[in-house]
């Protein structure tokens, strides 16, 4: 599962990203992938998608490993995405792309487990 965020409000983001042909023509600022339990999908998210998003200009890429209760944060360093941090229990998720966001990793995963039961 993935989530993508373009700059500005959702309405403005769609206008700037959507071309006259009805296709998206700009990279999102943030892409979030939630890993599937299938090793093939995990490899694709960690390798192929990381390279693709890096080439396309994504500013930040999060890989959520729900089975490990961790979030890998990749941020643009010069021309490519580089691993910035791997967040686990006790860490706080924050992003310069989402001012005001501050979430305890442990609380995020606890909430997900509560919702899925």
MMTF fields as JSON, N, C-alpha, C and O atoms, coordinates in Angstrom:
{
  "mmtfVersion": "1.0.0",
  "mmtfProducer": "UNKNOWN",
  "numBonds": 467,
  "numAtoms": 468,
  "numGroups": 117,
  "numChains": 1,
  "numModels": 1,
  "chainsPerModel": [1],
  "groupsPerChain": [117],
  "chainIdList": ["A"],
  "bondAtomList": [4, 2, 8, 6, 12, 10, 16, 14, 20, 18, 24, 22, 28, 26, 32, 30, 36, 34, 40, 38, 44, 42, 48, 46, 52, 50, 56, 54, 60, 58, 64, 62, 68, 66, 72, 70, 76, 74, 80, 78, 84, 82, 88, 86, 92, 90, 96, 94, 100, 98, 104, 102, 108, 106, 112, 110, 116, 114, 120, 118, 124, 122, 128, 126, 132, 130, 136, 134, 140, 138, 144, 142, 148, 146, 152, 150, 156, 154, 160, 158, 164, 162, 168, 166, 172, 170, 176, 174, 180, 178, 184, 182, 188, 186, 192, 190, 196, 194, 200, 198, 204, 202, 208, 206, 212, 210, 216, 214, 220, 218, 224, 222, 228, 226, 232, 230, 236, 234, 240, 238, 244, 242, 248, 246, 252, 250, 256, 254, 260, 258, 264, 262, 268, 266, 272, 270, 276, 274, 280, 278, 284, 282, 288, 286, 292, 290, 296, 294, 300, 298, 304, 302, 308, 306, 312, 310, 316, 314, 320, 318, 324, 322, 328, 326, 332, 330, 336, 334, 340, 338, 344, 342, 348, 346, 352, 350, 356, 354, 360, 358, 364, 362, 368, 366, 372, 370, 376, 374, 380, 378, 384, 382, 388, 386, 392, 390, 396, 394, 400, 398, 404, 402, 408, 406, 412, 410, 416, 414, 420, 418, 424, 422, 428, 426, 432, 430, 436, 434, 440, 438, 444, 442, 448, 446, 452, 450, 456, 454, 460, 458, 464, 462],
  "bondOrderList": [1, 1, 1, 1, 1, 1, 1, 1, 1, 1, 1, 1, 1, 1, 1, 1, 1, 1, 1, 1, 1, 1, 1, 1, 1, 1, 1, 1, 1, 1, 1, 1, 1, 1, 1, 1, 1, 1, 1, 1, 1, 1, 1, 1, 1, 1, 1, 1, 1, 1, 1, 1, 1, 1, 1, 1, 1, 1, 1, 1, 1, 1, 1, 1, 1, 1, 1, 1, 1, 1, 1, 1, 1, 1, 1, 1, 1, 1, 1, 1, 1, 1, 1, 1, 1, 1, 1, 1, 1, 1, 1, 1, 1, 1, 1, 1, 1, 1, 1, 1, 1, 1, 1, 1, 1, 1, 1, 1, 1, 1, 1, 1, 1, 1, 1, 1],
  "groupList": [{"groupName": "UNK", "atomNameList": ["N", "CA", "C", "O"], "elementList": ["N", "C", "C", "O"], "formalChargeList": [0, 0, 0, 0], "bondAtomList": [1, 0, 2, 1, 3, 2], "bondOrderList": [1, 1, 2], "singleLetterCode": "X", "chemCompType": "L-PEPTIDE LINKING"}],
  "groupTypeList": [0, 0, 0, 0, 0, 0, 0, 0, 0, 0, 0, 0, 0, 0, 0, 0, 0, 0, 0, 0, 0, 0, 0, 0, 0, 0, 0, 0, 0, 0, 0, 0, 0, 0, 0, 0, 0, 0, 0, 0, 0, 0, 0, 0, 0, 0, 0, 0, 0, 0, 0, 0, 0, 0, 0, 0, 0, 0, 0, 0, 0, 0, 0, 0, 0, 0, 0, 0, 0, 0, 0, 0, 0, 0, 0, 0, 0, 0, 0, 0, 0, 0, 0, 0, 0, 0, 0, 0, 0, 0, 0, 0, 0, 0, 0, 0, 0, 0, 0, 0, 0, 0, 0, 0, 0, 0, 0, 0, 0, 0, 0, 0, 0, 0, 0, 0, 0],
  "groupIdList": [1, 2, 3, 4, 5, 6, 7, 8, 9, 10, 11, 12, 13, 14, 15, 16, 17, 18, 19, 20, 21, 22, 23, 24, 25, 26, 27, 28, 29, 30, 31, 32, 33, 34, 35, 36, 37, 38, 39, 40, 41, 42, 43, 44, 45, 46, 47, 48, 49, 50, 51, 52, 53, 54, 55, 56, 57, 58, 59, 60, 61, 62, 63, 64, 65, 66, 67, 68, 69, 70, 71, 72, 73, 74, 75, 76, 77, 78, 79, 80, 81, 82, 83, 84, 85, 86, 87, 88, 89, 90, 91, 92, 93, 94, 95, 96, 97, 98, 99, 100, 101, 102, 103, 104, 105, 106, 107, 108, 109, 110, 111, 112, 113, 114, 115, 116, 117],
  "secStructList": [7, 3, 3, 3, 3, 7, 1, 1, 7, 2, 2, 2, 2, 2, 2, 2, 2, 5, 7, 6, 6, 1, 1, 5, 7, 1, 7, 7, 1, 3, 3, 3, 3, 3, 7, 7, 1, 7, 2, 2, 2, 2, 2, 0, 0, 0, 0, 0, 2, 2, 2, 2, 2, 2, 2, 2, 6, 7, 1, 3, 3, 3, 3, 3, 3, 6, 6, 6, 6, 3, 3, 3, 3, 3, 3, 3, 3, 6, 6, 3, 3, 3, 3, 3, 3, 3, 3, 7, 6, 6, 7, 3, 3, 7, 7, 6, 6, 1, 6, 6, 7, 7, 3, 3, 2, 2, 2, 2, 2, 2, 2, 2, 2, 2, 2, 2, 7],
  "xCoordList": [0.852, 0.0, 0.904, 1.929, 0.537, 1.349, 0.479, -0.711, 1.101, 0.475, 1.449, 2.652, 0.938, 1.806, 1.238, 0.022, 2.144, 1.733, 2.465, 3.693, 1.705, 2.277, 2.256, 1.515, 3.058, 3.122, 1.813, 1.027, 1.593, 0.416, -0.832, -0.77, -1.957, -3.227, -3.54, -3.037, -4.362, -4.684, -5.244, -4.94, -6.052, -6.639, -5.556, -5.538, -4.649, -3.572, -2.591, -2.054, -2.356, -1.424, -1.902, -1.106, -3.189, -3.731, -3.584, -3.277, -3.796, -3.655, -2.231, -2.018, -1.239, 0.149, 0.687, 1.557, 0.205, 0.72, 0.015, 0.606, -1.236, -2.049, -1.875, -2.148, -1.42, -1.233, -2.529, -3.549, -2.471, -3.641, -4.12, -5.29, -3.213, -3.571, -4.21, -4.537, -4.389, -5.011, -4.059, -4.496, -2.757, -1.757, -0.941, -0.809, -0.401, 0.447, 1.835, 2.43, 2.349, 3.636, 4.678, 5.746, 4.412, 5.419, 5.506, 4.563, 6.66, 6.866, 6.241, 6.256, 5.696, 5.203, 6.377, 7.494, 6.125, 7.168, 7.446, 8.596, 6.382, 6.483, 5.757, 4.627, 6.424, 5.795, 5.988, 7.08, 4.901, 4.944, 4.521, 3.453, 5.346, 5.035, 4.898, 5.761, 3.823, 3.639, 3.972, 3.317, 4.992, 5.476, 4.436, 3.749, 4.342, 3.528, 4.383, 5.61, 3.758, 4.546, 5.305, 6.191, 4.978, 5.619, 7.034, 7.192, 8.061, 9.45, 9.684, 10.515, 8.97, 9.134, 8.691, 9.371, 7.55, 7.066, 8.0, 8.256, 8.505, 9.417, 10.685, 11.159, 11.221, 12.417, 12.148, 12.986, 10.977, 10.606, 10.536, 11.045, 9.906, 9.774, 11.128, 11.381, 11.99, 13.292, 14.324, 15.247, 14.172, 15.178, 14.635, 15.049, 13.719, 13.247, 12.521, 12.789, 11.614, 10.866, 11.755, 11.585, 12.702, 13.636, 14.409, 14.556, 14.899, 15.633, 14.724, 15.118, 13.512, 12.563, 12.236, 12.32, 11.865, 11.509, 12.707, 12.547, 13.891, 15.098, 15.309, 15.599, 15.161, 15.316, 14.262, 14.546, 13.043, 11.919, 11.847, 11.045, 12.673, 12.724, 11.89, 11.652, 11.441, 10.716, 11.652, 12.832, 11.122, 11.949, 12.124, 13.169, 11.086, 11.146, 10.351, 9.267, 10.902, 10.292, 10.334, 11.399, 9.156, 9.068, 8.715, 7.803, 9.424, 9.071, 8.623, 9.412, 7.354, 6.764, 6.801, 6.128, 7.59, 7.694, 6.852, 7.355, 5.583, 4.643, 4.96, 4.684, 5.531, 5.864, 7.036, 7.166, 7.897, 9.062, 8.84, 9.729, 7.666, 7.367, 8.445, 8.965, 8.766, 9.797, 9.403, 8.597, 10.004, 9.812, 11.186, 11.923, 11.523, 12.769, 12.462, 11.523, 13.247, 13.057, 14.216, 15.376, 13.889, 14.875, 14.61, 13.466, 15.651, 15.515, 16.491, 17.566, 16.079, 16.906, 18.161, 18.105, 19.29, 20.604, 21.232, 21.657, 21.287, 21.786, 20.897, 19.755, 21.404, 20.624, 19.906, 19.244, 20.012, 19.349, 18.806, 19.174, 17.922, 17.389, 18.403, 18.931, 18.659, 19.598, 18.882, 18.016, 19.245, 18.664, 19.025, 20.202, 18.011, 18.19, 18.113, 18.918, 17.127, 16.935, 16.042, 15.214, 16.225, 15.296, 14.701, 15.394, 13.403, 12.715, 12.062, 11.428, 12.232, 11.644, 11.075, 10.986, 10.694, 10.131, 10.987, 12.21, 10.312, 11.003, 11.359, 11.715, 11.268, 11.583, 10.329, 9.203, 10.552, 9.457, 9.547, 10.61, 8.43, 8.351, 8.047, 7.019, 8.951, 8.763, 9.305, 10.168, 8.793, 9.246, 9.178, 8.208, 10.202, 10.137, 9.031, 8.604, 8.575, 7.496, 6.123, 5.168, 6.022, 4.757, 4.951, 4.971, 5.092, 5.329, 4.237, 3.047, 4.666, 3.712, 3.46, 2.915, 3.844, 3.679, 4.713, 5.908, 4.248, 5.12, 4.386, 3.423, 4.849, 4.156, 5.145, 6.174, 4.827, 5.628, 5.425, 4.292, 6.509, 6.423, 5.655, 4.81, 5.936, 5.264, 3.746, 2.978, 3.323, 1.891, 1.231, 0.09, 1.957, 1.414, 1.127, 0.037, 2.094, 1.899, 0.894, 0.173, 0.824, -0.179, -1.584, -2.502, -1.748, -3.055, -3.447, -4.612, -2.486, -2.771, -3.199, -4.146, -2.527, -2.885, -4.28, -5.034, -4.622, -5.945, -7.024, -8.071, -6.77, -7.736, -7.938, -9.029, -6.903, -6.992, -7.497, -7.655, -7.752, -8.237, -9.734, -10.317],
  "yCoordList": [-1.153, 0.0, 1.223, 1.234, 2.255, 3.459, 4.7, 4.689, 5.758, 7.063, 8.072, 7.973, 9.052, 10.077, 11.454, 11.647, 12.432, 13.78, 14.776, 14.752, 15.658, 16.73, 18.011, 18.101, 19.005, 20.239, 21.01, 20.91, 21.783, 22.639, 21.875, 20.717, 22.544, 21.908, 20.824, 20.879, 19.835, 18.766, 19.292, 18.747, 20.338, 20.884, 21.469, 21.202, 22.269, 22.859, 21.803, 21.899, 20.8, 19.736, 19.016, 18.718, 18.734, 18.055, 18.922, 18.414, 20.201, 21.11, 21.138, 21.126, 21.175, 21.273, 19.943, 19.933, 18.842, 17.534, 16.944, 16.158, 17.314, 16.727, 17.504, 18.702, 16.809, 17.44, 17.502, 16.946, 18.189, 18.311, 16.955, 16.795, 15.972, 14.639, 13.78, 12.616, 14.367, 13.637, 12.749, 11.985, 12.83, 12.01, 12.879, 14.088, 12.239, 12.944, 13.139, 12.203, 14.384, 14.703, 15.232, 15.66, 15.218, 15.66, 14.647, 13.908, 14.638, 13.7, 14.262, 15.474, 13.399, 13.858, 14.23, 13.753, 15.071, 15.4, 14.206, 13.936, 13.486, 12.385, 11.163, 11.252, 10.027, 8.747, 7.806, 7.699, 7.127, 6.173, 4.81, 4.672, 3.818, 2.44, 1.617, 1.672, 0.86, -0.089, -1.464, -1.941, -2.092, -3.364, -4.469, -4.594, -5.256, -6.467, -7.6, -7.523, -8.655, -9.763, -10.558, -11.344, -10.371, -11.101, -10.556, -9.36, -11.408, -10.956, -10.287, -9.384, -10.714, -10.103, -8.64, -7.77, -8.369, -6.995, -6.148, -4.986, -6.735, -5.997, -5.61, -4.48, -6.526, -6.249, -5.141, -4.264, -5.186, -4.151, -2.783, -1.801, -2.709, -1.431, -0.894, 0.308, -1.783, -1.356, -1.051, -0.268, -1.658, -1.483, -0.718, 0.411, -1.33, -0.724, 0.597, 1.584, 0.62, 1.859, 2.943, 4.12, 2.562, 3.543, 4.213, 5.435, 3.428, 3.987, 4.857, 5.942, 4.379, 5.137, 6.48, 7.52, 6.463, 7.704, 8.643, 9.862, 8.087, 8.898, 9.608, 10.804, 8.867, 9.453, 10.508, 11.506, 10.29, 11.169, 12.435, 13.324, 12.528, 13.757, 13.787, 14.859, 12.627, 12.567, 13.085, 12.734, 13.922, 14.517, 13.6, 13.607, 12.809, 11.934, 10.662, 10.715, 9.52, 8.211, 7.453, 7.263, 7.019, 6.246, 4.812, 4.572, 3.872, 2.465, 1.992, 1.956, 1.634, 1.204, -0.324, -1.001, -0.846, -2.297, -2.642, -2.678, -2.891, -3.086, -4.331, -4.365, -5.349, -6.561, -6.325, -7.018, -5.335, -5.024, -3.768, -3.353, -3.169, -1.918, -0.864, -0.247, -0.674, 0.313, 1.102, 0.666, 2.272, 3.13, 3.597, 4.222, 3.289, 3.779, 5.094, 5.18, 6.113, 7.433, 7.7, 7.747, 7.874, 8.258, 9.71, 10.087, 10.524, 11.93, 12.251, 11.663, 13.195, 13.619, 14.292, 15.252, 13.764, 14.347, 14.582, 13.64, 15.842, 16.206, 15.574, 15.998, 14.568, 14.041, 12.734, 12.206, 12.192, 10.907, 10.804, 11.573, 9.835, 9.542, 8.699, 7.712, 9.109, 8.393, 8.063, 8.816, 6.94, 6.575, 7.637, 7.881, 8.264, 9.306, 8.701, 9.025, 7.813, 7.203, 5.978, 5.879, 5.051, 3.939, 4.113, 3.999, 4.393, 4.683, 3.42, 2.66, 3.212, 2.06, 2.538, 3.737, 1.58, 1.876, 2.92, 2.802, 3.939, 5.003, 6.202, 7.256, 6.057, 7.161, 7.967, 7.503, 9.169, 10.063, 10.339, 10.693, 10.176, 10.449, 11.926, 12.43, 12.612, 14.014, 14.191, 13.433, 15.197, 15.463, 16.954, 17.614, 17.488, 18.892, 19.135, 20.272, 18.083, 18.22, 18.328, 18.779, 17.918, 17.941, 18.674, 18.05, 19.997, 20.761, 20.486, 20.467, 20.278, 20.007, 18.535, 18.168, 17.672, 16.232, 15.756, 16.008, 15.079, 14.474, 13.254, 13.383, 12.078, 10.849, 9.843, 9.553, 9.317, 8.251, 6.981, 6.55, 6.395, 5.183, 4.086, 3.423, 3.891, 2.847, 3.068, 2.113, 4.312, 4.631, 4.397, 3.942, 4.711, 4.499, 3.026, 2.662, 2.184, 0.753, 0.151, -0.776, 0.647, 0.168, 0.499, -0.309, 1.689, 2.098, 1.212, 0.839, 0.875, 0.017, -1.369, -1.941, -1.903, -3.238, -3.22, -4.184, -2.14, -2.023, -1.988, -2.619, -1.25, -1.109, -2.393, -2.636, -3.223, -4.43, -5.64, -6.706, -5.516, -6.659, -6.805, -7.715],
  "zCoordList": [0.0, 0.0, 0.0, 0.682, -0.758, -0.768, -0.637, -0.953, -0.167, -0.005, -0.562, -0.324, -1.31, -1.865, -1.593, -1.597, -1.35, -1.007, -1.885, -1.976, -2.534, -3.331, -2.509, -1.53, -2.889, -2.102, -2.118, -3.06, -1.056, -1.002, -0.604, -0.192, -0.736, -0.405, -1.425, -2.547, -1.062, -2.013, -3.33, -4.391, -3.274, -4.498, -5.402, -6.604, -4.825, -5.604, -6.079, -7.183, -5.252, -5.623, -6.866, -7.756, -6.937, -8.111, -9.354, -10.433, -9.212, -10.354, -10.873, -12.085, -9.97, -10.404, -10.912, -11.782, -10.405, -10.792, -12.004, -12.743, -12.213, -13.272, -14.569, -14.63, -15.601, -16.902, -17.691, -17.285, -18.83, -19.711, -20.208, -20.558, -20.24, -20.713, -19.619, -19.851, -18.406, -17.307, -16.534, -15.674, -16.821, -16.132, -15.181, -15.373, -14.158, -13.2, -13.803, -14.336, -13.711, -14.34, -13.374, -13.811, -12.105, -11.142, -10.01, -9.73, -9.375, -8.266, -6.997, -6.782, -6.163, -4.858, -3.963, -4.165, -2.988, -2.009, -1.11, -0.763, -0.73, 0.224, -0.317, -0.797, -0.231, -0.574, 0.611, 1.17, 0.98, 2.096, 1.573, 0.977, 1.794, 1.428, 2.697, 3.574, 2.796, 3.892, 3.326, 2.399, 3.889, 3.349, 3.473, 4.487, 2.43, 2.44, 2.98, 2.927, 3.5, 4.033, 2.962, 3.299, 1.708, 0.605, 0.361, 0.116, 0.422, 0.232, -1.13, -1.235, -2.161, -3.483, -3.449, -3.993, -2.809, -2.7, -1.846, -2.158, -0.772, 0.108, -0.648, -0.532, -1.403, -2.196, -3.212, -3.418, -3.846, -4.824, -4.151, -4.692, -2.97, -2.267, -1.809, -1.883, -1.338, -0.792, -1.882, -1.66, -3.042, -4.093, -5.301, -5.564, -6.022, -7.27, -7.033, -7.718, -6.079, -5.829, -5.244, -5.561, -4.395, -3.847, -4.978, -4.989, -5.921, -7.069, -7.931, -8.359, -8.184, -8.997, -8.349, -9.002, -7.078, -6.384, -6.287, -6.335, -6.153, -6.103, -7.446, -7.48, -8.55, -9.898, -10.193, -10.855, -9.702, -10.021, -9.177, -9.465, -8.139, -7.363, -6.094, -5.538, -5.628, -4.358, -3.267, -3.235, -2.373, -1.319, -0.112, 0.539, 0.18, 1.346, 1.057, 0.476, 1.468, 1.239, 2.554, 3.141, 3.013, 4.249, 3.892, 3.101, 4.464, 4.339, 5.72, 6.665, 5.818, 7.085, 7.134, 6.357, 8.05, 8.253, 9.473, 10.596, 9.248, 10.363, 11.175, 12.375, 10.556, 11.307, 12.262, 13.271, 11.94, 12.775, 13.619, 14.363, 13.504, 14.216, 13.961, 14.89, 12.681, 12.344, 11.097, 10.275, 10.997, 9.825, 9.371, 10.134, 8.126, 7.541, 6.846, 6.054, 7.141, 6.543, 5.589, 5.999, 4.32, 3.317, 2.948, 2.691, 2.921, 2.548, 1.428, 1.315, 0.612, -0.516, 0.009, 0.778, -0.426, -0.164, -1.532, -2.201, -1.939, -3.269, -4.34, -4.518, -5.054, -6.183, -5.906, -6.799, -4.697, -4.447, -3.031, -2.144, -2.844, -1.516, -0.75, -1.263, 0.485, 1.355, 2.661, 3.107, 3.27, 4.555, 5.583, 5.85, 6.154, 7.162, 8.564, 9.437, 8.767, 10.083, 9.961, 9.055, 10.888, 11.064, 12.449, 13.461, 12.477, 13.725, 14.275, 13.543, 15.578, 16.263, 17.597, 17.858, 18.427, 19.744, 20.472, 20.548, 21.001, 21.716, 20.856, 21.384, 19.528, 18.624, 18.284, 18.464, 17.796, 17.413, 15.921, 15.411, 15.223, 13.796, 13.586, 14.037, 12.896, 12.526, 11.119, 10.676, 10.42, 9.064, 8.778, 9.148, 8.123, 7.721, 6.691, 6.495, 6.042, 5.055, 5.708, 5.076, 6.966, 7.693, 9.021, 10.082, 8.957, 10.192, 11.224, 10.909, 12.439, 13.521, 13.758, 14.799, 12.814, 13.019, 14.035, 13.884, 15.051, 16.046, 16.593, 17.349, 16.205, 16.59, 17.161, 16.55, 18.334, 18.927, 18.095, 17.88, 17.636, 16.814, 17.535, 16.933, 18.806, 19.587, 19.601, 19.488, 19.736, 19.778, 18.416, 18.34, 17.353, 15.999, 15.777, 15.335, 16.08, 15.853, 16.825, 16.456, 18.048, 19.003, 18.505, 18.643, 17.925, 17.394, 16.215, 16.078, 15.369, 14.222, 14.695, 14.155, 15.675, 16.188, 16.818, 16.682, 17.497, 18.103, 17.026, 17.172, 15.947, 14.851, 14.075, 13.559, 13.98, 13.152, 13.911, 13.317, 15.181, 15.961, 15.835, 16.425]
}
